[in-house]
Amino acid sequence: MTPAPLAARLRDPRGPLFFPVTAYGPDGSLDLDTYREHVRRGVEAGAAAVFACCGTGEFHALLPEEFEACVGAAVAAADGRVPVVAGAGYGTALAVRYARLAEAAGADGLLAMPPYLVVAGQEGLLRHYREVAAATALPVIVYQRDNAVFTPPTVVELARTEGVIGFKDGLGDLDLMQRIVSAVRTEAPGDFLYFNGLPTAEQTQLAYQAIGIDLYSSAVFCFAPEIALAFHAALRDGDRATAERLLDGFYRPFVELRAQGRGYAVSLVKAGVRLRGLEVGEVRPPLHEPTEDHVKQLAQLIERGYALLEEDA
């Protein structure tokens, strides 16, 4: 656990937010040595934070003991240089259990993902996340997506909840997000954090930035950190020309390739990490590997992305 408060460390990140993949060996078991190397490389490349065992890290596929081991490995690899945020999800009782495991492993905070399967009302969602926040001393970021969609009044109540420091959007409804930001700003003013959590968030980040949301997750950072860093710097510096060149030449084609298969938001990223020389293994079921042709297209796209960086240089 790092000493500085998580919210302060995330508010003005020096680099992308890193969501590492989880490494498995040839037999499908955890490969913690490779995982630590993956996290270490990301931190040394310039990540501002590590979000361990979240969506890209196949939280859904990890046993509780595997989850705790992975979070501990991420904490060890980060070595206090950047904060480590761990995923927590499923129903309330299990989410609380994962939250406590993350705390025991030394995490600095939690990304609270949607409850399993059920479509709950606002009252139930609020109770769920309040119980998760009360279970540990770790600050919590609530993740909106799929079956956990919030009204502005509910997010106001979340912002008033002790321990809840932020809200990550994986839904993509900008009208709703603008109303949420406005409601919290007027009814629960403070330093509440917002994140763009859509897959390949760079593709939509110019739009999110326009409504005041500067933080975003970067799966591309897993396998092409220099590209992710260049895009992050372009946004920070107001260099729209560079941002649009990377969007047109790399991110849009990557998103179009990602759309060719279900689960590619994870498995294609993991294939990218392998292409760059780190053997992190395949995804676990029910996800599946990209086709051979799609992996070839990804390799070509990565080359194109780095060529764009050389042109800018």
Backbone torsions as a table, in degrees:
resi	resn	phi	psi	omega
1	MET	NA	132.5	178.5
2	THR	-85.4	152.1	-171.0
3	PRO	-74.9	-33.6	-175.0
4	ALA	-76.1	148.7	178.1
5	PRO	-57.7	140.6	-175.3
6	LEU	-60.6	-45.3	-176.3
7	ALA	-57.9	-41.3	-179.1
8	ALA	-66.2	-35.6	-177.9
9	ARG	-75.5	-26.3	-179.2
10	LEU	-89.6	-19.9	-169.4
11	ARG	-62.3	-38.1	-177.7
12	ASP	-131.3	73.4	-171.9
13	PRO	-70.1	143.7	179.1
14	ARG	-81.9	-13.7	-178.5
15	GLY	-155.5	-174.3	-179.7
16	PRO	-66.3	159.9	173.1
17	LEU	-88.6	123.6	-167.1
18	PHE	-98.9	123.6	179.2
19	PHE	-114.8	84.2	-173.5
20	PRO	-64.5	150.1	170.6
21	VAL	-76.5	160.0	176.5
22	THR	-95.8	130.0	-174.8
23	ALA	-88.4	135.0	175.2
24	TYR	-123.9	150.0	175.8
25	GLY	-81.6	-179.7	-179.1
26	PRO	-58.4	-28.0	179.8
27	ASP	-89.6	3.3	178.1
28	GLY	89.5	-4.0	179.3
29	SER	-81.6	164.4	179.6
30	LEU	-59.4	140.1	172.7
31	ASP	-117.5	87.9	-173.2
32	LEU	-71.2	-29.2	177.7
33	ASP	-64.0	-46.0	178.8
34	THR	-67.2	-38.1	178.5
35	TYR	-61.5	-45.7	178.1
36	ARG	-60.7	-39.0	178.4
37	GLU	-65.1	-41.1	177.6
38	HIS	-60.3	-46.9	179.8
39	VAL	-66.4	-44.1	-179.2
40	ARG	-58.9	-45.6	179.4
41	ARG	-60.3	-41.0	-179.6
42	GLY	-64.5	-42.8	178.7
43	VAL	-63.7	-44.4	-178.5
44	GLU	-70.7	-23.3	177.1
45	ALA	-75.9	-18.7	177.0
46	GLY	125.1	16.2	176.0
47	ALA	-63.3	144.8	178.6
48	ALA	-90.0	-20.7	179.2
49	ALA	-162.5	156.7	176.2
50	VAL	-112.8	123.4	175.4
51	PHE	-105.6	97.2	-171.5
52	ALA	-90.0	142.3	174.3
53	CYS	56.2	44.7	174.8
54	CYS	-105.6	-149.3	-175.8
55	GLY	-61.3	-51.1	179.0
56	THR	-65.1	-26.0	179.4
57	GLY	-89.0	12.7	175.0
58	GLU	57.3	46.6	176.5
59	PHE	-49.3	-40.8	-175.7
60	HIS	-62.2	-22.1	-172.8
61	ALA	-98.6	-0.5	-172.9
62	LEU	-99.9	134.4	169.9
63	LEU	-69.8	155.7	-179.7
64	PRO	-53.0	-42.3	-179.0
65	GLU	-69.4	-32.5	175.3
66	GLU	-67.9	-42.0	177.8
67	PHE	-57.2	-49.7	-178.6
68	GLU	-62.0	-40.8	179.2
69	ALA	-64.3	-41.0	179.9
70	CYS	-66.2	-44.5	179.6
71	VAL	-62.3	-43.4	177.8
72	GLY	-61.3	-38.5	178.3
73	ALA	-66.0	-39.8	178.0
74	ALA	-64.9	-40.8	178.1
75	VAL	-62.4	-43.5	179.7
76	ALA	-64.1	-42.4	-178.3
77	ALA	-69.2	-37.8	178.3
78	ALA	-69.2	-34.5	173.3
79	ASP	54.7	37.9	176.1
80	GLY	78.5	-3.1	-177.1
81	ARG	-72.5	-34.0	176.0
82	VAL	-140.0	157.5	178.2
83	PRO	-71.8	153.9	176.1
84	VAL	-117.8	122.4	178.2
85	VAL	-110.9	133.2	-177.1
86	ALA	-111.3	148.6	175.7
87	GLY	-72.7	155.1	172.9
88	ALA	-152.0	134.8	-175.8
89	GLY	-162.7	-161.8	-172.6
90	TYR	76.3	-158.7	178.1
91	GLY	-67.2	172.5	-172.3
92	THR	-58.8	-45.9	-177.1
93	ALA	-62.1	-44.3	179.0
94	LEU	-70.8	-38.2	178.0
95	ALA	-60.5	-40.5	176.5
96	VAL	-63.3	-42.5	179.1
97	ARG	-61.3	-46.4	178.9
98	TYR	-64.0	-36.9	178.1
99	ALA	-60.8	-42.7	-179.2
100	ARG	-70.5	-35.8	175.1
101	LEU	-63.1	-41.9	178.5
102	ALA	-62.6	-41.6	178.6
103	GLU	-62.8	-44.3	179.8
104	ALA	-63.1	-31.4	-178.9
105	ALA	-81.4	-5.0	175.7
106	GLY	98.6	12.6	-179.8
107	ALA	-64.3	156.9	178.8
108	ASP	-94.8	-15.1	-178.1
109	GLY	-172.7	179.1	-176.3
110	LEU	-128.5	140.9	165.4
111	LEU	-103.6	106.9	-175.5
112	ALA	-86.8	109.2	-175.7
113	MET	-87.6	169.2	-175.2
114	PRO	-59.1	149.1	173.8
115	PRO	-62.1	158.1	-178.0
116	TYR	-68.2	122.8	162.4
117	LEU	67.3	-50.5	-170.2
118	VAL	-67.6	148.1	172.8
119	VAL	-102.6	102.2	-173.0
120	ALA	-96.4	157.8	173.8
121	GLY	-77.4	172.3	-177.0
122	GLN	-61.8	-38.3	-179.4
123	GLU	-62.7	-43.4	-179.7
124	GLY	-68.6	-40.6	177.5
125	LEU	-61.4	-44.0	-179.5
126	LEU	-62.1	-43.1	179.1
127	ARG	-63.1	-42.5	-179.9
128	HIS	-57.4	-52.5	-175.0
129	TYR	-72.2	-28.7	175.2
130	ARG	-67.7	-37.0	178.3
131	GLU	-69.1	-38.2	176.3
132	VAL	-64.1	-43.1	-179.2
133	ALA	-65.2	-33.4	-178.1
134	ALA	-79.5	-12.3	-171.8
135	ALA	-76.1	-25.1	-178.3
136	THR	-140.6	176.7	174.6
137	ALA	-88.4	2.4	-176.7
138	LEU	-78.1	135.9	173.2
139	PRO	-66.8	148.8	-171.8
140	VAL	-121.0	135.6	168.9
141	ILE	-109.0	124.6	-178.5
142	VAL	-89.6	134.5	-174.5
143	TYR	-107.2	113.1	176.7
144	GLN	-89.1	121.2	172.7
145	ARG	-176.0	161.9	172.8
146	ASP	54.9	-109.6	-174.7
147	ASN	-96.2	9.3	176.9
148	ALA	-121.8	86.6	-178.8
149	VAL	-118.0	131.5	-168.6
150	PHE	-113.9	146.8	170.9
151	THR	-85.1	159.0	177.0
152	PRO	-55.1	-43.0	178.5
153	PRO	-60.6	-34.8	178.5
154	THR	-67.5	-40.3	178.6
155	VAL	-67.1	-33.3	173.4
156	VAL	-58.1	-44.8	179.2
157	GLU	-66.4	-37.0	175.1
158	LEU	-62.0	-42.5	-179.8
159	ALA	-64.3	-24.8	177.6
160	ARG	-87.1	-5.9	-175.8
161	THR	-84.0	127.9	179.2
162	GLU	-59.7	129.4	178.0
163	GLY	97.6	-18.8	178.5
164	VAL	-91.7	118.1	-173.3
165	ILE	-111.9	-10.6	-175.2
166	GLY	-166.6	174.3	-172.6
167	PHE	-141.9	121.7	-178.8
168	LYS	-108.9	128.9	-176.3
169	ASP	-103.3	119.2	173.4
170	GLY	-115.0	15.9	-178.3
171	LEU	-92.4	-45.7	177.4
172	GLY	91.3	14.3	177.2
173	ASP	-90.8	97.2	-174.8
174	LEU	-68.6	-31.5	175.7
175	ASP	-62.0	-46.5	178.1
176	LEU	-62.3	-43.9	-179.1
177	MET	-64.0	-38.8	177.5
178	GLN	-62.3	-41.1	178.7
179	ARG	-67.8	-35.6	176.9
180	ILE	-65.0	-49.0	180.0
181	VAL	-59.0	-43.9	-179.4
182	SER	-64.8	-43.5	-178.5
183	ALA	-64.1	-44.7	179.9
184	VAL	-66.8	-39.9	-179.9
185	ARG	-60.4	-37.5	-176.2
186	THR	-91.3	-29.3	-172.9
187	GLU	-108.6	-17.7	177.7
188	ALA	-144.0	59.5	-174.4
189	PRO	-60.9	144.3	-178.9
190	GLY	165.3	-153.0	-174.9
191	ASP	-109.3	41.4	179.7
192	PHE	-64.7	136.4	-176.6
193	LEU	-97.8	146.6	175.9
194	TYR	-127.2	144.5	-177.9
195	PHE	-132.8	140.3	167.4
196	ASN	-85.9	113.9	-176.5
197	GLY	-114.3	21.0	176.6
198	LEU	-69.2	152.2	174.8
199	PRO	-57.8	136.9	-173.9
200	THR	48.1	63.8	-172.1
201	ALA	-61.8	-23.8	177.9
202	GLU	-55.2	-32.7	-176.9
203	GLN	-61.8	-29.5	-177.1
204	THR	-113.4	2.1	-169.3
205	GLN	-68.6	-29.6	176.0
206	LEU	-60.1	-38.4	178.5
207	ALA	-69.6	-42.1	178.4
208	TYR	-65.6	-39.5	178.9
209	GLN	-59.4	-33.5	-178.8
210	ALA	-66.3	-23.8	177.4
211	ILE	-104.2	16.3	171.9
212	GLY	92.9	14.5	-179.7
213	ILE	-106.3	105.7	-173.9
214	ASP	-99.4	-17.9	-177.1
215	LEU	-90.2	140.2	179.6
216	TYR	-154.3	153.8	176.8
217	SER	-84.5	150.5	-179.2
218	SER	-133.5	102.6	173.8
219	ALA	-75.2	-31.2	178.9
220	VAL	-58.7	-32.0	179.3
221	PHE	-56.6	-26.7	179.8
222	CYS	-59.2	-37.7	-173.6
223	PHE	-122.1	-12.4	178.5
224	ALA	-141.9	66.0	-173.5
225	PRO	-60.7	-34.4	-179.0
226	GLU	-64.8	-36.8	177.2
227	ILE	-66.8	-45.8	179.6
228	ALA	-62.7	-39.5	178.7
229	LEU	-66.8	-39.7	179.4
230	ALA	-64.1	-40.3	178.8
231	PHE	-67.6	-43.4	179.0
232	HIS	-59.4	-43.8	179.2
233	ALA	-64.9	-37.6	178.9
234	ALA	-63.1	-41.9	177.2
235	LEU	-64.6	-43.9	-178.6
236	ARG	-62.4	-38.8	-174.8
237	ASP	-91.5	-0.1	-177.5
238	GLY	70.7	25.2	-179.3
239	ASP	-89.6	79.7	-175.2
240	ARG	-65.9	-32.2	-178.6
241	ALA	-61.8	-44.8	178.5
242	THR	-67.2	-43.0	178.5
243	ALA	-58.1	-45.4	-178.4
244	GLU	-69.8	-33.1	177.2
245	ARG	-64.8	-40.5	177.8
246	LEU	-71.5	-36.2	176.6
247	LEU	-63.2	-47.0	-175.8
248	ASP	-70.9	-39.3	-172.8
249	GLY	-91.9	-21.9	-176.8
250	PHE	-128.7	-56.8	-169.6
251	TYR	-68.1	-44.4	178.7
252	ARG	-62.2	-47.6	176.4
253	PRO	-60.9	-34.6	178.3
254	PHE	-65.7	-43.1	178.5
255	VAL	-62.8	-39.6	178.5
256	GLU	-66.1	-36.8	175.3
257	LEU	-68.8	-42.5	178.9
258	ARG	-58.3	-33.2	-178.2
259	ALA	-73.6	-5.7	-177.4
260	GLN	-77.5	-12.6	-179.3
261	GLY	-148.4	142.0	175.3
262	ARG	-66.6	137.8	-180.0
263	GLY	80.4	1.6	-178.5
264	TYR	-67.8	-18.2	176.2
265	ALA	-60.4	-21.7	175.2
266	VAL	-107.3	-53.9	-171.1
267	SER	-68.0	-33.2	178.1
268	LEU	-70.4	-36.6	176.1
269	VAL	-63.4	-43.7	-180.0
270	LYS	-64.4	-37.7	175.1
271	ALA	-62.2	-37.6	177.5
272	GLY	-62.8	-40.0	177.9
273	VAL	-63.1	-41.3	178.2
274	ARG	-65.5	-40.0	178.6
275	LEU	-60.4	-30.8	-179.1
276	ARG	-87.5	7.7	168.4
277	GLY	105.0	4.4	178.4
278	LEU	-112.4	118.3	-173.9
279	GLU	-83.9	90.5	-176.9
280	VAL	-96.1	3.4	178.1
281	GLY	81.5	-178.7	180.0
282	GLU	-91.9	170.5	174.7
283	VAL	-75.2	156.4	175.1
284	ARG	-88.9	152.4	174.1
285	PRO	-60.4	149.8	11.8
286	PRO	-86.8	3.4	173.7
287	LEU	-70.5	161.4	179.5
288	HIS	-137.2	162.3	-177.0
289	GLU	-74.9	151.0	173.2
290	PRO	-65.0	157.2	176.4
291	THR	-67.9	161.0	179.1
292	GLU	-59.8	-39.4	179.8
293	ASP	-66.3	-39.4	179.4
294	HIS	-67.0	-35.8	176.4
295	VAL	-65.9	-39.2	176.0
296	LYS	-62.4	-43.1	177.9
297	GLN	-62.6	-37.8	178.0
298	LEU	-63.6	-43.7	179.2
299	ALA	-59.1	-42.8	178.8
300	GLN	-65.4	-37.9	-179.3
301	LEU	-68.5	-39.2	176.7
302	ILE	-61.7	-43.6	177.3
303	GLU	-59.1	-42.3	179.6
304	ARG	-63.6	-40.5	179.5
305	GLY	-62.2	-43.0	179.0
306	TYR	-70.6	-31.0	175.4
307	ALA	-63.9	-37.1	176.7
308	LEU	-61.7	-38.9	178.3
309	LEU	-64.9	-38.6	178.4
310	GLU	-65.5	-37.3	178.2
311	GLU	-63.9	-41.8	179.7
312	ASP	-65.2	-35.8	-179.9
313	ALA	-67.0	NA	NA
